[in-house]
Amino acid sequence: MMHLESYMKVYVGTFEDEKEAQEVVKELSRMGIRTEVKPLLDVEMEVSSYIEGRLSDLKEKCKGTTLEGVVKKWEKFFSIARAKMKEGIDIGEFNRSVLDEIMPERKLVPSPEDLIGKEKLESIKGATDEEKIKLAEDIFAKIDRDIIERFTKQAEMDMYIINDLHEMLEMNGIEYKDGKMYGEIPSDPMLRIYLSPEEAEEKIEVKEEYEIYMDRKIDVYANLVDVYFGAKRVSELCIEKPYLAKLLVVADVIGEILDKIKGKTDLEKLVENVKTMEREIDVIFLTDDVIHDILKALEREKIVKIKKGMVKIEG
């Protein structure tokens, strides 16, 4: 089911890559379709809820709530980290020893070294990003899919735990230098535990953290009437750029509206008749504003004439 929004021009898409936007504009212009390009500042905001405090305080505060188990889990993680921590320990060694104790089952999942061999793993370190991607593709093509899925799932779990743990270790004075760790983990550490939306609903004091991302993007628009007349050429381009199929939908809508105009047609009746367009695989819904905007655009191009509540085809 497809809904057509009320735009004066046809929205083609938003592009992060300026070159890609220019290519689309160039292709449409070659077909005789006028375009408009609008740079924009895209702002996205993510909100994270968390609880923060000394381990002893959080244990007391979360007692009797669903967060009690979460705090106990991190108490266990810190206990393991404290036992494994030693002055100048290699970060990789620390990560492996901590994770192996937290999740003994991870030993059943092959490590990167098991998958590709120690020598090849070492050679990757000096490779370019392109070489790393190519090597990864070659490796995964030769490995059983089940093993890859187990490896990927375990890697995600490892990353989730170890990243949060290191952030909290830094909060507690652990220092990192040249791939090694220094310091002592306190017995009553400060914790910052990020919560799921369900956990954040518990009736305890929850803090919020905002991450705001700003990026320059480019909106591309196409002239409505040009899209109608260039539909055949656009359909050929859709094979390469499927997202342009929306332009064909717009062209179809204009065609159906024009087909409904027989001689002098009552404008309001026409609007009622084309509000819903049922087709074989979809239904298109148009608001009154969309229909009037399309008709005004067609009138500006002298394709239709609107006068005294009536509309007719020009010429």
C-alpha positions in Angstrom: 0.0 0.0 0.0 1.5 3.3 -1.0 0.8 6.8 0.2 1.7 9.9 -1.9 2.7 12.9 0.3 1.8 16.4 -0.5 4.9 17.8 -2.3 4.9 20.5 -5.0 7.9 18.8 -6.5 8.6 15.1 -6.6 11.1 14.0 -3.9 13.7 11.8 -5.5 15.9 11.0 -2.5 18.4 12.1 0.1 22.0 11.4 -0.6 25.0 11.4 1.7 27.4 11.2 -1.2 27.4 14.4 -3.2 28.8 12.6 -6.3 25.9 10.2 -6.3 23.5 13.1 -6.1 25.2 14.7 -9.0 25.0 11.5 -11.0 21.3 11.2 -10.5 20.8 14.9 -11.4 22.9 14.4 -14.5 20.9 11.4 -15.6 17.5 13.0 -15.0 18.7 16.2 -16.8 19.8 14.1 -19.8 16.2 12.9 -20.0 14.9 16.4 -20.0 13.7 16.3 -16.4 14.4 19.5 -14.5 15.8 19.0 -11.0 16.3 20.9 -7.8 19.1 20.2 -5.4 18.9 21.3 -1.7 21.8 20.7 0.7 20.6 20.1 4.2 22.0 19.6 7.7 20.7 16.3 9.0 20.5 16.1 12.8 19.9 12.8 14.6 19.6 12.5 18.4 19.9 9.3 20.4 18.9 9.1 24.0 20.4 6.5 26.4 19.2 5.9 29.9 21.5 4.7 32.6 22.1 4.3 36.3 25.3 5.5 37.9 26.9 5.2 41.3 29.1 3.1 43.6 28.4 -0.6 43.4 27.3 -0.7 47.0 24.8 2.1 46.5 23.4 0.6 43.3 22.9 -2.8 45.0 20.8 -1.1 47.7 18.9 1.2 45.3 18.0 -1.6 42.9 17.1 -4.2 45.5 13.7 -5.8 44.7 13.6 -4.4 41.1 14.4 -6.1 37.8 17.7 -4.1 37.8 18.9 -6.1 40.9 20.1 -8.9 38.6 21.8 -6.4 36.2 23.8 -4.9 39.1 24.8 -8.4 40.3 25.9 -9.3 36.8 28.3 -6.3 36.8 29.4 -7.0 40.3 30.5 -10.4 39.0 32.2 -8.9 35.9 34.2 -6.5 38.1 35.2 -9.3 40.5 36.6 -11.3 37.5 38.3 -8.2 36.1 39.9 -7.5 39.5 41.2 -11.0 39.7 42.7 -10.9 36.2 44.1 -7.4 36.4 47.9 -6.9 36.9 50.1 -4.0 36.3 51.1 -3.6 32.6 48.8 -6.4 31.4 48.3 -6.6 27.6 44.7 -5.4 26.8 44.1 -8.4 24.5 45.3 -10.8 27.1 43.1 -9.1 29.7 40.1 -9.2 27.4 40.5 -12.9 26.6 41.0 -14.0 30.2 38.0 -12.0 31.5 35.7 -13.1 28.7 36.7 -16.7 29.0 35.7 -16.7 32.6 32.5 -14.7 32.1 31.4 -17.0 29.2 33.3 -20.3 29.3 31.2 -21.5 26.3 33.1 -19.0 24.1 36.0 -21.4 24.0 33.8 -23.6 21.8 33.6 -20.8 19.2 36.7 -20.6 16.9 38.9 -17.5 17.4 40.2 -15.4 14.4 43.5 -17.2 14.8 41.7 -20.6 14.6 39.8 -19.5 11.5 42.7 -18.1 9.4 46.0 -19.1 11.2 48.4 -17.0 13.3 50.6 -15.9 10.4 47.8 -14.7 8.2 46.3 -12.9 11.2 49.6 -11.1 11.8 49.7 -10.1 8.1 46.3 -8.5 8.3 47.6 -5.9 10.8 49.6 -4.1 8.2 47.1 -4.4 5.4 45.0 -1.6 3.9 41.2 -1.4 4.5 40.6 -2.7 1.0 43.0 -5.6 1.5 41.4 -6.5 4.8 37.9 -6.6 3.2 39.1 -8.8 0.3 40.9 -11.1 2.7 37.8 -11.4 5.0 35.6 -12.2 1.9 38.1 -14.9 0.8 38.2 -16.4 4.3 34.5 -16.4 4.9 33.8 -18.0 1.5 35.7 -21.1 2.6 34.2 -21.4 6.1 30.9 -23.2 7.0 28.0 -20.7 7.5 27.1 -22.1 10.9 30.6 -21.5 12.2 30.5 -17.9 10.8 27.2 -17.3 12.5 28.5 -18.6 15.8 31.7 -16.6 15.5 29.8 -13.4 14.6 27.3 -13.8 17.4 30.0 -14.4 19.9 32.0 -11.4 18.7 29.0 -9.2 19.2 28.5 -10.4 22.7 32.2 -10.0 23.5 32.2 -6.4 22.1 29.2 -5.4 24.1 30.6 -6.6 27.4 34.2 -5.6 27.0 33.5 -2.1 25.6 31.3 -1.2 28.6 33.7 -2.8 31.0 36.7 -0.8 29.7 34.6 2.4 29.9 33.9 1.8 33.5 37.5 0.7 34.3 38.6 4.1 33.0 36.0 5.8 35.2 37.7 4.0 38.1 41.2 5.2 37.3 42.6 2.4 35.1 45.0 3.9 32.6 45.8 2.7 29.1 49.1 3.1 27.3 50.7 1.4 24.3 48.2 -1.5 24.4 48.7 -2.2 28.1 46.7 -1.5 31.3 47.8 0.1 34.5 46.2 0.7 37.9 44.1 -1.0 40.6 40.4 -1.8 40.3 38.7 -0.6 43.6 36.6 -3.0 45.7 33.6 -0.7 45.5 33.8 0.7 41.9 31.8 3.4 40.2 29.4 1.8 37.7 27.5 3.3 34.8 25.0 0.7 33.5 23.0 1.5 30.4 19.5 0.3 30.4 17.0 -1.1 27.9 13.7 0.9 27.4 11.9 -1.6 29.7 14.6 -1.4 32.4 14.5 2.4 32.3 10.8 2.3 33.4 11.7 1.0 36.8 10.8 3.5 39.6 14.4 4.5 40.5 16.5 7.5 39.6 17.6 7.1 36.0 19.9 9.5 34.2 19.9 10.3 30.5 22.7 10.8 28.0 22.2 12.4 24.6 24.3 11.8 21.5 23.7 14.2 18.7 25.0 13.5 15.2 25.1 16.2 12.5 25.8 15.4 8.8 25.5 17.2 5.5 23.1 15.6 3.1 21.6 16.5 -0.2 17.9 16.4 -1.2 17.1 16.0 -4.9 13.7 16.9 -6.4 12.4 16.5 -9.9 9.9 18.6 -11.8 6.4 16.9 -11.6 5.3 17.3 -15.2 8.8 16.4 -16.6 8.5 13.1 -14.7 5.2 12.4 -16.5 6.6 13.0 -19.9 9.9 11.3 -19.2 8.4 8.1 -17.6 9.6 5.8 -20.3 13.2 6.9 -20.0 12.9 6.9 -16.2 11.7 3.2 -16.3 14.9 2.2 -18.1 17.0 4.0 -15.4 15.1 2.2 -12.6 16.9 -1.0 -13.5 20.1 0.5 -12.3 18.6 2.8 -9.6 15.4 1.0 -8.2 14.7 3.9 -5.8 13.6 6.0 -8.8 10.6 3.8 -9.2 8.7 6.3 -7.1 8.9 8.7 -10.1 7.1 6.1 -12.2 4.3 6.0 -9.6 3.9 9.7 -9.8 3.8 9.5 -13.6 1.1 6.8 -13.4 -0.9 9.0 -11.0 -0.8 12.0 -13.4 -1.8 9.7 -16.3 -4.8 8.4 -14.4 -5.9 11.9 -13.4 -5.7 13.0 -17.0 -7.6 10.0 -18.2 -10.5 11.0 -15.8 -10.9 14.4 -17.4 -13.5 14.0 -20.1 -14.4 17.3 -21.8 -15.3 19.8 -19.1 -15.1 17.9 -15.8 -16.3 19.1 -12.4 -13.2 19.8 -10.4 -14.5 18.6 -7.0 -16.0 15.4 -8.6 -12.6 14.7 -10.2 -10.9 15.1 -6.9 -13.3 12.6 -5.3 -12.8 10.2 -8.2 -9.0 10.0 -8.0 -8.4 10.1 -4.2 -8.0 6.3 -4.2 -6.4 4.5 -7.1 -6.6 0.8 -6.8 -4.1 -1.2 -9.0 -3.2 -4.9 -9.2 -0.5 -4.9 -6.5 -1.0 -1.7 -4.6 -3.4 1.1 -3.7 -2.4 4.8 -3.9 -4.0 7.3 -1.6 -3.9 11.0 -2.5 -5.0 13.9 -0.3 -7.0 16.8 -1.8 -4.0 19.0 -1.6 -1.9 16.6 -3.6 -4.5 16.4 -6.4 -4.9 20.2 -6.5 -1.1 20.7 -6.6 -0.8 18.2 -9.5 -3.6 20.0 -11.4 -2.0 23.4 -10.8 1.4 22.1 -12.0 -0.4 20.7 -15.1 -2.1 24.1 -15.6 1.2 26.0 -15.4 2.5 23.8 -18.2 -0.7 24.4 -20.2 -1.8 20.8 -20.2 -5.1 21.5 -18.4 -7.3 24.5 -18.0 -9.1 25.2 -14.7 -11.9 27.7 -14.6 -15.0 28.3 -12.5 -14.8 24.9 -10.8 -14.3 23.0 -14.0 -11.2 21.4 -15.5 -10.5 20.4 -19.1 -7.6 19.2 -21.3 -5.9 22.1 -23.2 -5.4 22.0 -26.9 
